[in-house]
Amino acid sequence: MALEQHDPERCPVKATMEVIGGKWKPLIVYYLMGGTKRFGQLQRLLPDVTQRMLTKHLRELESDGVIHREVYREVPPRVEYSLTELGKSLAPILELMLKWGEKYVESQPLRATEQLEGDLASE
């Protein structure tokens, strides 16, 4: 596959990274691929993200048209997040990332073990 050079201001990879780049956005989209989630469910799936950062990324993804935020007028209030059609179109990208990550983790068993040991030691 030959890569085309694009105008840096209109680079498709840059545009994609602006929408889903960062540490948490791809994971948020990945978990929403499994279906609608409430804020608390996303917090439990992403225990290392702060509430402030999760809220920020959810708002950005909503603003970019990747996710839909549904507010139910109930007591207590209920908010659910789901992927839009645009968000669902990211599935092939995330599936490729998943497959690449599985191969990478398999090829790096010592590194994964060291990470796990570090996590256990910090508890």
C-alpha positions in Angstrom: 0.0 0.0 0.0 1.5 3.3 -1.1 0.9 6.2 1.2 -0.1 9.5 -0.3 1.3 12.7 0.9 -1.4 15.1 2.0 -1.5 18.8 2.8 -0.7 18.8 6.5 -3.8 20.9 7.2 -6.1 18.4 5.5 -4.3 15.1 6.4 -6.9 12.3 7.0 -4.8 10.7 9.7 -4.5 14.0 11.5 -8.3 14.5 11.3 -8.9 11.0 12.6 -6.4 11.5 15.5 -8.1 14.8 16.4 -11.4 13.0 16.8 -10.3 9.7 18.5 -6.7 10.4 19.5 -5.5 10.2 23.1 -5.3 7.7 25.9 -9.1 7.4 26.6 -11.1 8.2 23.6 -10.4 4.9 21.7 -11.2 3.0 24.8 -14.5 4.9 25.3 -15.5 4.1 21.7 -14.4 0.5 22.0 -16.6 -0.1 25.1 -19.5 1.7 23.5 -19.2 -0.7 20.6 -20.6 -3.3 23.0 -23.7 -1.2 23.5 -25.2 1.7 25.3 -23.5 2.6 28.7 -24.2 4.9 31.5 -21.5 7.2 32.9 -20.9 4.9 36.0 -20.5 1.9 33.8 -17.8 3.7 31.7 -16.1 4.8 34.9 -15.9 1.1 36.1 -14.6 0.0 32.7 -11.9 2.8 32.8 -10.9 2.9 36.5 -7.7 4.9 35.8 -9.5 7.9 34.2 -10.7 10.7 36.4 -14.3 11.8 36.4 -13.3 15.2 34.9 -11.3 13.6 32.1 -14.0 11.1 31.2 -16.6 13.9 31.1 -14.3 16.0 28.9 -13.7 13.2 26.4 -17.4 12.3 26.3 -18.3 15.9 25.6 -15.7 16.1 22.8 -16.8 12.8 21.3 -20.4 14.1 21.4 -19.4 17.4 19.8 -17.6 15.5 17.0 -20.7 13.4 16.3 -19.2 10.1 17.4 -21.4 9.5 20.4 -25.0 10.3 21.4 -25.9 11.5 24.9 -29.4 10.7 26.0 -30.7 12.4 29.1 -33.7 10.9 30.8 -35.8 13.2 32.9 -36.1 11.0 35.9 -35.2 11.2 39.6 -32.4 10.5 40.0 -31.4 11.7 36.5 -30.1 9.0 34.1 -27.7 9.7 31.2 -26.8 7.1 28.6 -24.1 7.1 25.9 -24.2 5.3 22.6 -22.4 5.4 19.3 -23.9 7.3 16.4 -23.6 6.0 12.9 -20.4 7.9 12.5 -19.1 6.3 15.7 -20.1 2.9 14.5 -18.0 3.5 11.4 -14.9 3.5 13.6 -15.5 -0.2 14.4 -13.1 -1.5 11.7 -10.3 0.7 12.9 -10.7 -0.4 16.6 -11.0 -4.0 15.5 -7.7 -3.7 13.7 -6.2 -2.1 16.8 -7.5 -4.9 18.9 -6.0 -7.6 16.7 -2.7 -5.7 16.6 -2.7 -5.3 20.3 -3.3 -9.0 20.9 -0.4 -9.9 18.7 1.8 -7.3 20.4 0.9 -8.5 23.9 1.6 -12.1 22.9 5.0 -11.1 21.5 5.9 -9.2 24.7 5.0 -11.6 27.6 7.8 -10.4 29.9 6.7 -6.8 29.5 3.1 -7.7 30.3 4.2 -9.7 33.4 6.4 -6.8 34.6 3.4 -4.4 34.2 1.1 -6.7 36.2 3.7 -7.0 38.9 4.1 -3.3 39.0 0.3 -2.8 39.3 0.1 -5.4 42.1 3.0 -3.8 44.0 1.3 -0.4 43.9 -1.9 -1.7 45.5 
